[in-house]
Each structure stands twice: as structure tokens, then as C-alpha cells.
């Protein structure tokens, strides 16, 4: 993805690394779990596995992180490169969504992206590297441990700068859902629903964020390089509920899905990319996902 001409968003915060951890891995994340299931937060698919990517499943273990080779546009190498890359991607999302909101006569309230190393603090509680990227509706900020980019490539087999940009664009999608009232409506419906139905609503929420990421990609088509869209689709496939469950426990439990299958995540990114409209991303009206 070509971003070298951009200065980068000013809506960036950098938190110092370190901190007290999460007391066994669950304590600091409990506030996130109970915020109406959170936006960008799954975590109930496999016991003992919390929050992977885009606020989905994750685990404290996994493959050790290794340095990755420098690629064009990839946030690796010099210190601060990942921060600069993230700021530039965030700027492209601000441009895209500002245009969309302006077309409706509204101002787009830009979110802040908080970058941290190891441990961070959010309005939804503590964050750590194992949490994966997530959006906190309480403070309307995105949280990202930038070392996650290496994990996305090495542990989950989704390398490339555009796969990394997709992570940020997906979380921005959750911000859009928050400021437009979609998330509140879904949380109210979830509060009245059983677990399976609540999970199904969360799947539609996550797939809509994937579609919004595809919409953003289309709006930035002039910045894309050959293979970029495929990188995003590879990332979507790698973090489908069915794929992650099969890897973690050897079986799939559809009623526990909170993010959608690999095929569904790829499909809705493609819907946003091909259609390029917010209306096309109405996953809640879709009869089939």
C-alpha cells in the first residue's frame, strides 16, 4: 500500500510499555467482556483463549515472535516505523469516513489510535499483547500493540502491509458503528437475547466491520499495489471462527461463533470493496451471511 506521501494522523497516542499485567490473564479483561460483549471483542469461543485479532480470539502463548524481513511499505525495521505506518493508515480512514459523513451533512468524529508495547490501559480496562487489536466504545479509541503485526504474519500466516492496514480499518469500522448508534442497538438486542442469538448478532456486527474495511479499501484503490486485496482476504480467512476453533480444539461449534467463518469474513470484505457503499454493508438485513 502506497502511503509515503502522507504525514500521518495526529490522532495517535503512545503509551509506555510495562505495567502490572492482568493477574493471571483474565482480571484486566473482565471490563471488556461485559461491555455488551464489546465491539471488536469476541473471546467466548474457546475457554482459556481470549481475544485474538480485531478483538477476536487470542491466547497468551502461541509461536514465538521472530523478526520479519523488510518489505516495501511494511512496518518493520527502524524503531517507530510501525507507529508511522499506523498513523498513515489511520489518516486514510479519516479521509474516507469524513467524505462519507459529509455526504450526509455530518461531521466525522475521528477516533484516537493508542499504540502500546506489552501492556496498556484503556477505558475498557487493561490491554496486553495477547488481547489483540480492539476498539473500546467507552473512550472511542482503538488499541494496538504494534508487535501484533509480526504475529499476524508469523503465527497466523497473513503477511503484508495491507493485511496490517486491514486490522486498523476493521477497528475503525467498529468506531463508525458506535458513533452511528448501531452498536447501542445491537447491545440492547443482545441483552434481551439468549447466548446463541446474542452471538449471532455479534457475528453480524463483525462482518459489517469487515465490509466497512472493504469499503475503505475501495476508496483508497489508487494506493493499492498488486496483491494487496489478496493480503486482506488471507487475513480474513486466517481469523474466521471456524478456522480458529478447528486449530484450537479440533472441532467447530457454530453457536459460539462471534466473528463469522473464514468464508463469511472474506465475502463481506469483498462486498464492501466491490460495492463501495455503506448501504451494501447492512449485514443485519442480509438473509444469508
Protein Blocks (a to p, Z undefined) as FASTA:
>chain_A
ZZklpgbiakbccddeedjbjnholmmmmmmmmngnighiahlmbghiacieehiacdfe
bpddddddddehiaghjehklmmmmmmmmmmmmmmmmmmmmmnopacddddddddehiac
dfkbccdfklopaddfklopacddfklmmmmmmmnopgcjklmmmmmmmmmmmmmmmmno
mmmmmmmmmmmpcfklmmmmmmmmmmmmmmmmmmmmmmmmmmpcehklmmmmmmmmmmgf
klmmmmmnopacfklpcnbpfklmmmmmmmmmmnopaklmmmklpmbZZ
